[in-house]
């Protein structure tokens, strides 16, 4: 056997519907987001999980809870799995950011690895803290299945880091819809992406929701 990490982005929130910037803000899931979480728990409870790691935000905890309840496993909360910090952009729309922080916005779009949202966090900083959690998992679990419940930018940055993709391209190369599942297997050749952004486990009416 080898270690296999399942990454799931949290279910739908109002911000994933509207496209507003939500990093340190702590909204709950929408009713449909809770449905996504329940669908995930039902579909994945038969996997023999070794551990469940989770960002300590309401939206991620709510996404992990149905599975944790079903299998009787406690989630391990890690600050390193929190979403990127958007600084002064938190809670704002793209249009607001373009109108009020145009130069920072252009720099961020051009090279988000090293240019943060205004007073926010770079992808490099995010990768550094999130990588510590992955290193912990690799050290503790040489084989088996581990679930990581996190956020859109965090998972995309982690996947880029693991797969050798330029961090500055995380927004251009990988999409990550609400409650989508990606799987990376670790073997002698290093991380191998097996599944990216799968949502086939959820009903069509959830998969097809605009903005999710």
C-alpha positions as CSV (number, residue, x, y, z in Angstrom):
1,X,0.0,0.0,0.0
2,X,0.9,3.7,-0.2
3,X,-0.4,6.9,1.2
4,X,-3.4,8.4,-0.6
5,X,-4.6,11.9,0.2
6,X,-8.1,12.9,-0.7
7,X,-8.6,16.7,-0.9
8,X,-12.1,18.1,-0.8
9,X,-13.0,21.8,-1.0
10,X,-15.8,22.8,1.3
11,X,-19.4,22.8,0.1
12,X,-21.2,25.8,-1.3
13,X,-21.3,29.1,0.6
14,X,-22.8,32.4,-0.4
15,X,-19.4,33.6,-1.4
16,X,-18.8,30.6,-3.7
17,X,-22.1,31.6,-5.3
18,X,-21.3,35.3,-5.8
19,X,-17.5,35.0,-6.4
20,X,-16.7,37.4,-3.5
21,X,-13.4,37.1,-1.7
22,X,-13.6,34.9,1.4
23,X,-10.5,33.9,3.2
24,X,-10.6,34.7,7.0
25,X,-14.3,35.4,6.9
26,X,-16.2,32.5,8.4
27,X,-19.6,31.9,6.7
28,X,-21.6,28.7,7.1
29,X,-22.6,26.5,4.1
30,X,-25.7,27.3,2.2
31,X,-28.5,24.7,2.5
32,X,-27.2,23.3,-0.8
33,X,-23.7,23.2,0.6
34,X,-24.9,21.1,3.5
35,X,-26.6,18.8,1.0
36,X,-23.2,18.5,-0.8
37,X,-21.6,17.6,2.5
38,X,-24.2,14.9,3.3
39,X,-23.8,13.5,-0.2
40,X,-20.0,13.3,0.2
41,X,-20.4,11.6,3.6
42,X,-22.7,9.0,2.2
43,X,-20.6,8.3,-0.9
44,X,-17.2,8.1,0.9
45,X,-18.0,6.4,4.2
46,X,-17.0,3.0,3.0
47,X,-13.4,4.0,2.4
48,X,-11.1,2.8,5.3
49,X,-10.0,6.3,6.5
50,X,-6.8,6.6,8.5
51,X,-7.4,10.2,9.5
52,X,-9.4,13.3,8.6
53,X,-7.6,16.7,8.6
54,X,-9.7,19.9,8.4
55,X,-9.3,23.6,8.3
56,X,-10.9,25.1,11.5
57,X,-13.5,27.2,9.7
58,X,-17.2,26.7,9.9
59,X,-17.6,25.9,6.2
60,X,-14.9,23.1,6.3
61,X,-16.0,21.6,9.6
62,X,-19.6,21.5,8.3
63,X,-18.3,19.7,5.1
64,X,-16.4,17.1,7.1
65,X,-19.0,16.5,9.8
66,X,-21.4,14.1,8.0
67,X,-18.5,11.7,7.1
68,X,-17.0,12.0,10.6
69,X,-20.4,11.3,12.2
70,X,-21.0,8.3,9.9
71,X,-17.7,6.6,10.6
72,X,-17.1,7.8,14.2
73,X,-13.8,9.6,13.5
74,X,-12.7,12.9,15.0
75,X,-11.4,15.5,12.6
76,X,-8.0,17.0,13.3
77,X,-8.1,20.8,12.9
78,X,-5.0,22.5,11.5
79,X,-4.6,26.3,10.9
80,X,-2.2,25.5,8.1
81,X,-5.2,24.4,6.0
82,X,-7.1,27.7,6.2
83,X,-7.9,29.7,3.1
84,X,-5.5,32.3,1.7
85,X,-5.9,35.7,3.5
86,X,-7.3,38.3,1.2
87,X,-6.5,41.3,3.4
88,X,-8.5,44.4,2.5
89,X,-10.3,42.5,-0.2
90,X,-12.2,40.3,2.2
91,X,-15.9,40.2,1.5
92,X,-15.5,42.4,-1.6
93,X,-16.4,41.7,-5.2
94,X,-14.0,41.7,-8.2
95,X,-15.4,45.0,-9.3
96,X,-14.9,46.6,-6.0
97,X,-11.3,45.4,-5.9
98,X,-10.6,46.6,-9.4
99,X,-12.1,50.0,-8.6
100,X,-10.2,50.5,-5.3
101,X,-7.0,48.5,-5.5
102,X,-6.3,48.4,-9.2
103,X,-2.5,48.3,-9.1
104,X,-2.4,45.6,-6.5
105,X,-5.1,43.6,-8.3
106,X,-3.1,43.7,-11.6
107,X,0.1,42.6,-9.9
108,X,-1.8,39.8,-8.1
109,X,-3.4,38.6,-11.4
110,X,0.0,38.7,-13.1
111,X,2.0,36.9,-10.4
112,X,0.0,35.8,-7.4
113,X,2.8,33.6,-6.0
114,X,4.7,36.7,-4.8
115,X,2.2,39.5,-5.0
116,X,-0.6,39.3,-2.3
117,X,-4.0,40.9,-2.2
118,X,-3.7,44.2,-0.5
119,X,-2.4,43.5,3.0
120,X,-3.1,39.8,2.4
121,X,-1.1,36.6,1.8
122,X,0.9,35.4,-1.1
123,X,0.6,31.9,-2.6
124,X,4.2,31.2,-1.4
125,X,3.2,32.0,2.2
126,X,0.1,29.8,1.9
127,X,2.2,27.0,0.4
128,X,4.7,27.2,3.2
129,X,2.1,26.8,6.0
130,X,-0.1,24.2,4.2
131,X,3.0,22.1,3.3
132,X,3.7,21.6,7.0
133,X,0.3,19.8,7.4
134,X,1.1,17.6,4.4
135,X,4.5,16.8,5.8
136,X,2.9,15.8,9.1
137,X,0.5,13.5,7.3
138,X,3.4,11.9,5.3
139,X,5.3,11.3,8.5
140,X,2.4,9.8,10.4
141,X,0.8,7.8,7.7
142,X,3.1,5.8,5.4
143,X,0.1,4.2,3.8
144,X,-3.7,4.4,4.0
145,X,-6.3,7.0,3.1
146,X,-6.3,10.5,4.6
147,X,-8.9,13.2,4.0
148,X,-7.9,16.9,3.8
149,X,-10.9,19.3,4.0
150,X,-9.8,22.7,2.9
151,X,-10.5,25.7,0.6
152,X,-10.3,26.6,-3.1
153,X,-7.0,28.5,-3.2
154,X,-5.4,26.3,-0.5
155,X,-6.0,23.1,-2.4
156,X,-5.0,24.5,-5.7
157,X,-1.8,25.8,-4.3
158,X,-1.1,22.5,-2.5
159,X,-1.7,20.6,-5.8
160,X,0.7,22.9,-7.7
161,X,3.3,22.5,-5.0
162,X,3.0,18.7,-4.9
163,X,2.9,18.3,-8.7
164,X,5.7,20.7,-9.6
165,X,3.4,23.4,-11.2
166,X,4.5,27.0,-10.9
167,X,2.7,28.5,-7.9
168,X,2.2,31.7,-9.9
169,X,-0.2,29.7,-12.1
170,X,-2.4,28.2,-9.5
171,X,-5.4,30.4,-10.5
172,X,-4.8,29.6,-14.3
173,X,-4.2,25.9,-14.3
174,X,-6.5,24.3,-11.8
175,X,-10.1,24.9,-11.0
176,X,-11.7,23.7,-7.8
177,X,-15.5,23.8,-7.6
178,X,-17.4,23.6,-4.3
179,X,-17.2,20.1,-2.7
180,X,-15.0,18.7,-5.5
181,X,-12.7,15.9,-4.7
182,X,-9.1,15.5,-5.8
183,X,-6.8,12.5,-5.0
184,X,-3.0,12.3,-4.9
185,X,-1.2,9.1,-4.3
186,X,2.3,9.1,-2.8
187,X,4.7,6.3,-3.9
188,X,8.4,5.8,-4.7
189,X,8.1,8.3,-7.6
190,X,6.5,11.0,-5.5
191,X,3.0,12.5,-5.7
192,X,0.8,11.3,-8.5
193,X,-2.5,13.0,-9.3
194,X,-5.2,10.4,-9.7
195,X,-8.4,12.4,-9.6
196,X,-9.0,16.1,-10.1
197,X,-12.1,18.0,-9.1
198,X,-14.6,15.1,-9.1
199,X,-18.2,15.7,-8.1
200,X,-19.8,12.7,-9.7
201,X,-20.9,11.5,-6.2
202,X,-23.4,14.3,-5.8
203,X,-26.9,14.7,-7.5
204,X,-27.0,16.5,-10.8
205,X,-29.0,19.3,-9.4
206,X,-26.1,20.1,-7.0
207,X,-23.4,19.6,-9.7
208,X,-25.1,21.9,-12.1
209,X,-25.7,24.9,-9.7
210,X,-24.2,28.0,-11.3
211,X,-21.2,29.4,-9.4
212,X,-20.6,26.3,-7.5
